[in-house]
Amino acid sequence: MPSLGAKERAALPNRAFAYIDSRGRRLLPINDEAHVRNALARFGRVSFEDEEARDRVRMRLLKAAQKLGIMPLGFVRGQLRPEQKLPRGRVTFILADIEGSTELIHRLGDGYGPVLNQLRRLMRAAVQKAGGREVDAIGDELFAAFERAPSAVGAAVAIQRAVRDHAWADGAQVRVRIGVHTGRPTLGETGYLGLAVHTVARVCTSAHGGQIVISSAVREALGEALADGIALESLGSWRLSGLRESMELLQIRADDLLHDFPPVRAVALAGSR
């Protein structure tokens, strides 16, 4: 496919692009058949600002394909069966959400939506750069899956750094808590099922804003593969709500991130700390 030069791209009207983000960036050109086919192939690699934007672009691409007589069978199948793209076997999950989101909504009012959209962009960019796959984004949560534990930990650290460094609108103080867990979930037509999914949710809930908490299963999966400047700190053995077995929780430490937090939100076992 011939690439668009800067002058050619600038000369195209906005309608020749499937996606224009809030900053005015024009992505996924659909000015001819070759570019429509390319946009269909690249759709899954674009970091959209929210699910509404993703849905709008999906419909624009399908309409453009229909107009040109393109049968986007692979694209449609990939959208209807997203589980085919998710990692299988031993998977490391990260779950991230905003601490104190209700209070933030009360404080920001209508300004909460733009803050949430920007947070999602930051988190999605970190997940994609680390090679992860977004599983779901509901409310202020982002759920992602990785084939390798070091990649998941790297994404979690990148998210905390991005949230810390971002200049939030209206002086908002945004803090994200992140839980990381490794397991062997079942992958069905509706996504992941099993204890590993419930466990990462409990690990996330145990954390505080700005903190990354991982399970002992993640530590085992990491082995010696920790990035420079990243360390693990044991938080002791804890019983998490709804789980039968206790587990050791650990905190990811980096010199440039917060590291002093209250005890995790769970039930400590006697003599574990």
N, C-alpha and C positions, 0 to 999 in steps of 0.2 A: 504494500500500500504506500503510495507517495505521501511523504510527510508534508504537513502544512508549514509554509514559511511564516515568519512573524507578520509580514505585510498581508499575506493571504488570510491568515487567521484574524488579524485586526479588521479586515474588510468584511468578514462574515457578520451577518446580523445575529442578534441574540437567539432568535428562533433556530439557528443552525447548531445550537449546543443543547445537549440533553440536561445539563446541570449548570446552574449559576448559583454559587453559594452567597452567603450574606455579605461577603467582602467583595462581591462582584467578579470573582474568578469564574471564567467560562471553561467548563470541563466537558469531556466526551462529545466532540464534534460529530454531528450527524448530517453533514452537508451533502453526502453522496453515499452510494451503496457500500463502498469499501470502508468508509468511516463508521457507518452504522454497524457493520459486522464487527469492526474493531471495538466499538463502544459496548456491544453486547458481550464481547469476550472480556472486557476490562471492568465491567460493572461490579463484580464481586471484589475488586481490589481498590475501589474508591471508598474513602472515609467520608460518609455523609454526615450532615450536621444533626439529623434526627431521622426517626423512622418515617415521618411524613415526607421528608425530602426524598428518601429512598423509594417510597411508593410512587411519588410523582415521576421520578426519573424512570422507574421501571415501566410505567404506563407510557411515557413518551417514547421510550425505546421500542416497545411493542408496536405502538402506532406507526413509528417511522419504518419499522421492519415490514409491517403490513402494507404500507403505501408503496414500498419498493418490491413487494412480492417475495420478501425473504421469509423463510420458514425457520424461526429461531427455536428449533426443538431442544437443542442442548441447553439454551438459556432458560426456557420455560421449565424443563425438567430440573435444572439446578435450583431454580427458585421454589419449585413445589417440593423438592426433596433435598432441603439444605443439609440434612444429616449425612448425605454422601460426601460432603466436603469436610466434615468434622473428624478429628483424630479418633482412632479406635484403640482398644487394648488399654495399656497403662497410660492414663491421661492425668495431667496436672491442671487443676482448675484454679482460676482466681475469681473472687467475687469482691467487688468494690462498691461502696455506697457512701453517701454523705452523712456525716455525723450531725445530728441536730437539724435535719432537713425541715421539720415542721416549724421550728423557730425561725429558720431562714426564710421560709415562705411567708410567715407573718411579717417579718421585717422588710422583705423586698417587694411583696405584693406581686404586681405584674412584672416586676424586674426579675423574678425568679426564673421564668422561662428562658430568657437569654443566658442567664448564668448556667442553668442546667445544660443547655445546648452546647455552650462553650466547654463545659466539663466533659461532656460526651465526646466532643471532638478531640480533646486532649487524651482521654483514656483510649479511644479507638486508635489514635495515631500510635500510642505506645504499644498497644497490643499488636497491631499490624507490623510495626517495625521489628518486633521481637519474634515474628513468625507465628503468632497465635491466631485463633479464630474466634470471632465474637459469636456467642451462642444465643444471648438474649440481652435486651436492655429494657427494663421495666421500671418506670418511675425514675428514681435516682440511682438505680443499681446497674452495674455492668457485669455480665457473666461471660467469661472467656475460657477457652480450652487450649492447651499446649501439648505437643508431643513430648517435649523435654522440660523437666523441672527447672533447669537453669534459665531457660527462656522465660518461663512464667515469673520467676523471681526478678529477672531483669526488667520485665514489663512492669511489675509492681513497683520497683524502685523508680523507674522512669515516670510512672504516674504520679508518685509522691513529689518528685522533683518538679514536674510540670505544674502541678497544683500549687506548690509553694512559690514558684517563680512567676506565675501568671498575675497580671494586674486585673483583679476582678472589678467589675462595674459596681458602682454605688458603695464602694468600700467594703464589699462583702468579705467575710472571713469564711472561706470554704476549707473544710478539712474532711479528708476521705479516709475511711478505714478499709483495710484490705485483708482478706483471708485467703490463704493458699493451701490446697490439699491435693494429694496424689492418690489415685485409686483406679479401680477397674470398673467403670460404670457400664451399663447396658445402653446401647445407642439404638433407639427406635425411630419410628417415623416422625414423632413429635419432639425428638431431641434426646437428651440424656436422662436416664432413670437410674435409681439405685442409691445405696447408702453414701457413696462418695459425694453425690450432689447435696444431700442433707448435711453431710459433715462440713463441707466448705462453707455452707450457709451459717452453721453454728460457729465455725472458726472466725468468720467475718464478724459476727455479732459480738464475739468476745473481745474484739479489738477496739481501740479508741481512735479518734480522728488523728490522722498523721502517722498511724502505726501500721506496720505489716506483720501479721501473725501467721505462722505456718505450722503445720502439723509435723509430728515426728516422721510421718510417711514421706513428706517432702524432703526432710533432711536426709533420709535414706536414699531417696531418688537423686538427690544432688551429688552425693558422694563427695569428691574433692573439687567439684566443678563450681566453685564460687568465684565470681568476678573480683578483681582487685578492688580493695576498699570496702568489700562487703563481708560482714561477719554474722554469726549466729549467736544469740544469747538465749539460754534455756530459761523459760518462765515457770518451769515445774510441771507436775502432772495435774490435770484438771478433768472434772466431769462436766461435759457439755450437755445442755438441755436436750432431752430426747434420745441421747445416745447411751447404749448400755455399757460400753467399755470406756474407761478413762483413757486419756492420752496425754503425752507430753506436748506442750506448746512451746514454740520458740519465736523470738523476735528477730527480724532482719535489722541489722544495724549498719549504718553508713555515717561517716563523720559529718556529712552535710545535711543529714536529716534529723528530725526530732528523735530523741531516744529515751527520754524520761517520761514514763506514763504511770498512771495508777494500775493496781492489779487488774488482770483481765476480768471480763464480766463472765465469770463461771464459778463453779464450786471447787475450791482447792482440796486436795486430798491431804490428810494428816501427814506431816513430815515431808511434804514434797517440796517445800521452799526453804 
